[in-house]
Amino acid sequence: MREKTWDVEGRFAVSLEAEKLIEYMPGVPLHFDQDAFFVDLAETRGFLAMAPKWCTPTLWTGLLHEAFPEFVAAEVPLESMIVLLVMRARLAATQANRVMLDFVEFWAGSGISTMECIRRMMHCCRLDRKYSNSQNCSTSNGLRLWLDVLCCIRQGGSVWFGTQCSSFLNLTRFHSKRRHDNGYVGDEGRTFVKEGNRQMAVTSLLVLLAHLLGVHFVLEQPLQSVLPLIEPLRSALDFTRATRATTWLGAFGGTSPKPLQIWYSCGKFKSLARPRPLSDFPTKLVIQLGDKRFRGHRRMLKESEVYPQEFAAAVASILAQT
């Protein structure tokens, strides 16, 4: 009976209106668990001690100052900004009658994983600038919304990062200049490289916050993407002890093989791993040219960004168990 009254389509439509789901909470909680505070502070200091000093403080401080100008006026140091966000999220979870989210999909695209989670009666939210410019994490308001949404996930809930990959692939490396000798940062004189690096910085910050909040995370990228090798995301994945697995969308009914790397903090996501399918596929997304350059089929590459329904269903089944 409950399934018949669960408005899946309506809830899916609401899931893209993230700005309507957030009740902005006070920036500094007045009452907090002191033991939890010191644990969070120790974890944050532990990460900042191991993360590269040449990039992390500058990148993350800049992002948090954009999203929360009140931190600038109060001259709040980076470690305190991070801990205050965590404390604020924990305070929100204790509020009576407040429904916390089970799952959030960042860079959601079609949001098919969110749809499958809603079918399993989870409370979900999806964010992507394609829905609204208010959900663009390249703007200060959009970034604040993303951080606020993350802080509304229940402890033990999950977040999925489908960070835009185009800047990090071999297909664009001739122009991006992402190489080992420059830490894969590439040529930031090019707009698409600079924007990709910002998305990397946002992802790294959200990964650490998810870890501190007790929220499981998954980062999905094409197998050839160098995104997980760039600092400070690389350090964030190391610090949170994220595990890497390889899977193929072709094994889930995709029209092309498309290998993925999956970085996850919860061992249950290991079940997404699949070997390369043996069957032939009519679609070739990328052709390697003789001079070590690559040419992609633009329309097919765009279509391949949408997860096969079977893959989304497998993700939702795992999420329903966490």
LINPE-V456424 format. One record per run of one state. SS is the DSSP state (a for helix, b for strand, c for the rest). FROM is the first residue (numbers start at 1). LEN is the number of residues. If there is no record, write none. Layout:
SS/FROM/LEN + SS/FROM/LEN
//
This chain:
c/1/1 + a/2/4 + c/6/2 + a/8/7 + c/15/3 + a/18/3 + c/21/13 + a/34/17 + c/51/5 + a/56/12 + c/68/1 + a/69/6 + c/75/3 + a/78/16 + c/94/7 + b/101/6 + c/107/5 + a/112/8 + c/120/4 + b/124/4 + c/128/5 + a/133/3 + c/136/4 + a/140/11 + c/151/2 + b/153/9 + c/162/4 + a/166/3 + c/169/1 + a/170/7 + c/177/3 + a/180/3 + c/183/8 + a/191/23 + c/214/2 + b/216/7 + c/223/4 + a/227/3 + c/230/3 + a/233/7 + c/240/3 + b/243/6 + a/249/4 + c/253/6 + b/259/6 + c/265/2 + a/267/6 + c/273/13 + b/286/3 + c/289/5 + b/294/3 + c/297/1 + a/298/6 + c/304/5 + a/309/11 + c/320/3
//
